[in-house]
């Protein structure tokens, strides 16, 4: 987050009714969804129904779109940056094999839910700051249960520090306060702790919402490159050319070929909302001259 469902992603596999709308597969449970915002310790959460799909919902946290879920098709991802992340994760390990994944930032757990469908047997941990939100989203949506998906309440950085060395294949950072990522989860110290938790060949993925001249994304890319041997930037081409506001996916790994693979570049170009991958020299040019983000000195 933040993002809006694109509805250009792969369509749900459910058949259309005679009137053109998709038949709901959740006839009995919709009454449990709240109407309007629900107060939680960190603000509000709201379920917004998709007028074009009876099984589609957007979860808004403090008014910001945070997750889109298709309750009948868990593998469907509508947020464009999640599609981009999924394209990278698809190239980690052997096709279809289970992964250990850490999600810093949970909200509705849309990406975790999709990975559970695509990679059966995976073990995932999602960290959510708000103590009430995990119970609510488990009640509202069909989320995998532990040990497939555990949701832990706490600060993302503190919970990351508790994890064992080399215990994850993927770490995803998707942490926002409003429309901004808190500073303490953007620094080199955070990225170094991610590298500690990742196994060799693992990948770190960070969602950065930014606008031209993409100063925040460049700073985060420089910070990731100071820790990882390989870094990549994925975004909509117009955003990279200086137009609009949107999400930039930043990736770091010690794998020498994962992020520079032509197949990954083709995969992100072939998404419903085509994106551009910057790796190798293009990534270095993107972050050139940008200082590394560090924790404040006391």
C-alpha positions in Angstrom: 0.0 0.0 0.0 -0.9 2.7 -0.9 -2.4 1.7 -4.2 -5.7 1.2 -6.0 -6.9 -2.1 -7.5 -6.1 -1.9 -11.2 -8.8 -4.3 -12.4 -6.4 -4.9 -15.3 -5.0 -7.8 -13.5 -5.8 -11.4 -14.4 -9.6 -11.7 -14.3 -11.2 -13.9 -11.7 -11.8 -17.4 -13.1 -15.5 -17.4 -12.0 -18.1 -17.5 -14.7 -20.3 -14.5 -15.5 -24.0 -14.5 -14.8 -26.4 -13.7 -17.5 -26.4 -10.1 -16.5 -22.6 -9.8 -16.9 -21.8 -9.7 -13.2 -19.7 -12.4 -11.5 -21.6 -14.9 -9.5 -20.7 -14.7 -5.8 -19.2 -17.7 -4.2 -19.6 -16.2 -0.7 -23.4 -16.1 -0.4 -23.6 -16.6 3.3 -20.8 -14.6 4.9 -21.2 -11.1 3.6 -23.3 -10.0 6.6 -20.2 -10.2 8.7 -18.5 -7.4 6.8 -18.8 -4.0 8.5 -20.5 -1.0 7.0 -18.3 2.1 7.3 -15.1 2.5 9.2 -14.4 0.4 12.3 -12.2 2.0 15.0 -9.0 0.2 15.8 -6.1 1.3 18.2 -4.1 2.9 15.3 -7.1 4.6 13.6 -9.8 3.0 11.4 -10.3 0.0 9.1 -13.0 -0.3 6.4 -14.1 -2.9 4.0 -15.0 -1.4 0.6 -17.0 -3.8 -1.7 -16.0 -4.0 -5.3 -19.1 -2.8 -7.4 -17.9 -5.0 -10.3 -17.2 -8.2 -8.4 -19.3 -9.6 -5.6 -16.3 -11.4 -4.1 -13.9 -8.5 -4.4 -13.1 -6.1 -1.5 -10.6 -3.4 -0.8 -9.4 -3.1 2.8 -8.7 0.6 3.8 -6.6 1.4 6.8 -7.0 5.0 7.9 -8.6 5.7 4.6 -5.7 4.4 2.5 -6.2 1.3 0.3 -4.1 -1.4 1.8 -5.2 -4.7 0.3 -7.5 -6.0 -2.4 -8.8 -9.5 -1.9 -10.8 -11.8 -4.2 -12.4 -14.1 -1.8 -13.0 -16.8 -4.5 -9.6 -16.5 -6.1 -6.8 -16.2 -3.6 -4.1 -16.1 -6.2 -5.5 -13.0 -7.8 -3.5 -9.8 -7.0 -5.0 -6.5 -8.2 -2.5 -4.0 -6.8 0.1 -3.5 -9.4 3.1 -3.4 -7.1 2.1 -6.7 -5.6 2.0 -8.2 -9.1 5.5 -6.9 -9.6 6.7 -8.4 -6.3 5.0 -11.7 -7.2 7.0 -11.8 -10.5 10.2 -11.6 -8.5 9.2 -14.1 -5.9 8.2 -16.6 -8.7 11.9 -16.8 -9.5 13.1 -17.6 -6.0 13.9 -21.3 -5.5 12.4 -24.0 -7.7 9.0 -23.4 -9.3 6.2 -24.2 -6.9 8.4 -25.2 -4.0 7.5 -23.9 -0.5 9.1 -20.8 0.7 9.6 -19.2 4.1 8.4 -15.6 3.8 8.3 -12.7 6.2 5.9 -9.8 5.6 6.7 -6.6 7.4 3.3 -5.0 7.3 0.2 -7.2 7.1 -3.1 -5.3 6.5 -5.3 -7.9 4.7 -2.4 -10.3 3.9 -3.3 -10.3 0.2 0.2 -11.2 -1.0 0.6 -13.9 1.7 -2.7 -15.4 0.7 -1.7 -15.5 -3.0 1.7 -17.1 -2.1 -0.1 -19.7 -0.1 -2.2 -20.6 -3.1 0.8 -20.6 -5.5 3.3 -22.2 -3.2 1.5 -24.8 -1.1 3.4 -25.7 2.1 5.0 -22.3 2.4 5.4 -20.9 6.0 4.7 -17.2 6.3 4.9 -14.7 9.1 3.2 -11.3 8.8 3.9 -8.5 11.2 1.1 -6.0 11.9 1.5 -3.0 14.2 -2.2 -2.7 15.1 -3.2 -5.2 17.8 -6.8 -5.5 16.7 -6.4 -5.7 12.9 -5.2 -9.3 12.7 -8.2 -10.7 14.5 -10.6 -8.6 12.3 -9.1 -9.7 9.0 -9.1 -13.3 10.0 -12.8 -13.0 10.8 -13.6 -11.2 7.6 -11.5 -13.0 5.0 -10.4 -16.6 4.2 -6.8 -16.3 5.4 -4.6 -19.4 5.9 -4.1 -20.5 9.4 -0.9 -21.2 11.3 1.6 -22.6 10.6 0.9 -21.6 7.0 0.4 -18.0 8.0 1.1 -16.6 11.4 0.2 -12.9 12.1 2.3 -11.4 14.9 1.5 -8.0 16.5 4.3 -5.6 17.0 6.7 -3.1 15.4 8.1 -4.4 12.1 11.7 -3.7 13.0 11.6 -5.1 16.5 9.9 -8.3 15.3 12.4 -8.7 12.5 15.2 -8.5 15.1 13.7 -11.5 16.9 14.0 -13.8 13.9 16.8 -16.3 13.5 19.7 -15.9 11.1 19.1 -17.4 7.6 15.5 -18.3 8.4 13.7 -16.8 5.4 13.7 -17.0 1.6 11.9 -13.7 1.1 11.3 -10.6 3.2 8.7 -8.1 2.1 8.5 -4.6 3.6 5.2 -2.9 3.0 4.9 -0.7 6.0 3.0 2.6 5.9 1.8 5.3 8.3 -0.7 7.1 6.1 0.9 7.4 2.7 4.5 7.3 4.0 6.9 4.6 5.1 8.2 5.3 8.7 11.9 6.3 8.7 13.1 3.6 11.0 12.2 0.9 8.5 14.0 2.6 5.6 17.6 2.7 7.0 20.7 0.7 6.4 20.4 -0.9 9.8 17.0 -2.3 8.9 18.3 -3.6 5.5 21.3 -5.2 7.2 19.0 -7.0 9.6 16.9 -8.2 6.6 20.1 -9.6 5.1 20.9 -11.4 8.3 17.5 -13.1 8.2 17.6 -14.1 4.5 19.1 -17.3 3.3 21.7 -17.2 0.5 19.8 -16.5 -2.7 16.9 -14.9 -0.8 15.4 -11.6 -1.8 14.3 -8.4 0.0 11.4 -6.5 -1.6 10.3 -3.1 -0.4 7.3 -1.0 -1.5 8.0 2.7 -1.8 5.3 5.2 -2.7 6.9 8.2 -4.3 6.5 11.0 -6.9 9.1 12.6 -9.2 12.0 13.2 -8.8 11.7 9.9 -6.8 14.0 11.1 -4.1 12.6 8.6 -1.5 13.0 5.6 -3.9 16.5 6.6 -4.9 17.5 6.9 -1.3 16.1 3.5 -0.5 17.7 2.0 -3.6 21.1 3.4 -2.5 20.6 2.0 1.0 19.7 -1.5 -0.3 22.7 -1.4 -2.7 25.0 -0.6 0.3 24.0 -4.0 1.8 23.1 -6.3 -1.1 25.3 -7.2 -4.0 22.4 -6.8 -6.5 19.7 -4.2 -6.5 16.7 -3.6 -8.9 14.0 -1.0 -9.3 10.5 -1.9 -10.8 7.9 0.7 -11.6 5.5 1.9 -14.2 7.5 3.5 -17.1 5.7 6.9 -16.8 6.6 7.2 -13.1 10.3 6.5 -14.0 10.1 9.2 -16.7 8.9 11.8 -14.1 5.1 11.6 -14.4 2.6 11.1 -11.6 2.6 9.4 -8.2 2.9 5.7 -7.6 4.6 2.7 -6.2 8.2 1.8 -6.8 9.3 -1.8 -5.9 12.9 -2.1 -4.7 14.7 -5.4 -4.6 17.9 -6.6 -3.1 19.7 -10.0 -3.2 23.0 -11.7 -3.2 21.9 -13.9 -6.1 24.0 -12.7 -9.1 21.4 -13.4 -11.8 17.9 -13.2 -10.2 17.3 -9.5 -10.7 19.2 -9.1 -14.0 17.5 -12.0 -15.7 15.9 -11.2 -19.1 13.0 -13.5 -18.1 12.2 -11.3 -15.1 12.4 -8.1 -17.3 9.9 -9.7 -19.8 7.7 -10.9 -16.9 7.2 -7.3 -15.5 6.8 -5.9 -19.1 4.0 -8.5 -19.6 2.0 -7.7 -16.6 -1.6 -6.3 -17.1 -0.1 -2.9 -16.2 3.3 -3.2 -17.9 6.3 -2.2 -15.7 10.0 -1.5 -16.3 12.8 -3.3 -14.5 16.1 -1.4 -13.8 19.0 -3.6 -13.0 22.8 -3.6 -13.2 24.0 -0.3 -14.9 20.5 1.1 -15.0 19.9 0.6 -11.3 23.3 2.0 -10.5 22.5 5.1 -12.6 19.1 5.5 -10.8 20.7 5.7 -7.4 24.0 7.4 -8.3 25.1 10.1 -5.9 22.3 9.4 -3.4 23.3 9.2 0.3 22.6 6.0 2.2 19.8 6.3 4.8 21.0 5.6 8.4 19.6 5.5 11.9 19.9 8.8 13.7 23.0 9.0 16.0 22.2 9.5 19.7 
